[in-house]
């Protein structure tokens, strides 16, 4: 057999296989199982202390996947705790006003100032009369006059201090202390949130497909450590030409067969979306005319548990409904 004869035979066999395939899948639509891909990355930088899952595991929402060591954030958390304690104490002190010991002190000062003023007043009254009778030099009178007014000024000052204590701390100082406390609380919450990020958790029920890092390696913010597929967001995807799209109605339920497992799945049509162009056609054995509009059918299983054993991109078959 010559080379040209062999080429002709291969071409004929290829054409025959294509014709058989077209006949096999006549009046059937082929689709794919699609599962939403999920990537998980840390928010803080640190060294992986422990990796708690491996490839192939199934995890639930909230399960811890890995733990990151972040000693720098632990130090900031202690600083924030100390600042909050100090600011809270300042605010409480401003709200409570003077202590009983401070009140005793000001009462004692007021009593002493009152006694000094009384003595200075009596002495001044005596020398004032003597000065009128010209029995006292003017120098002595001036000295006693100065002592009398000094004692009066001292008494007024202590009385003002007591009045200030009795009236309590000014509201401006209380507001300042409260502001410092709120700022410390914010710093504490920020440090606590960053500290809690040392636990990398699963956002939803999913399978772990790849684990990029091992324990002891450095994890950077935004670097995807875990990749997997969400189990609760699986859907079935079919591609239909515009000449057949009229047979499908949104909200209706259709029977889909999985050839690999010979299982049937009841699925509800939830969305019909037009694809952007001919190059987006991805279903096998597609036979669309150039320029013909193509639509994507999105079906969701009535029972999501039926998707548990199916892998992403597995082939599906659905009988084309009558128009």
Buried (B, 14 or more C-beta within 10 A) or exposed (E): EEEEEEEEEEEEEEEEEEEEEEEEBEEEBBBBBBBBEBEBBBEBBBBBBEBBBEEEBBBEEEBEBBBBBBEEBEEBBEEBBEBBEEBBEBBEBBEEBBEEEEBEBBEEBBEEBBEBBEEBEEBBEEBBEBBEEEEBEEEEBEEBBEBBEEBBEBBEEBBEBBEBBEEBBEEEBBEBBBEBBEEBBEBBEBBBEBBEBBBBBBEBBBBBBEBBBEEEEEBEEEEEBBBBBBBEBBBBBBBBBEEBBEEBEEEEEBEBBBEEEEEEBEBBBEEBEEBEEBEEBEBEEEEBEEEEBBBBBBBBBEEBEBBEEBEBEBBBBBEBBEE
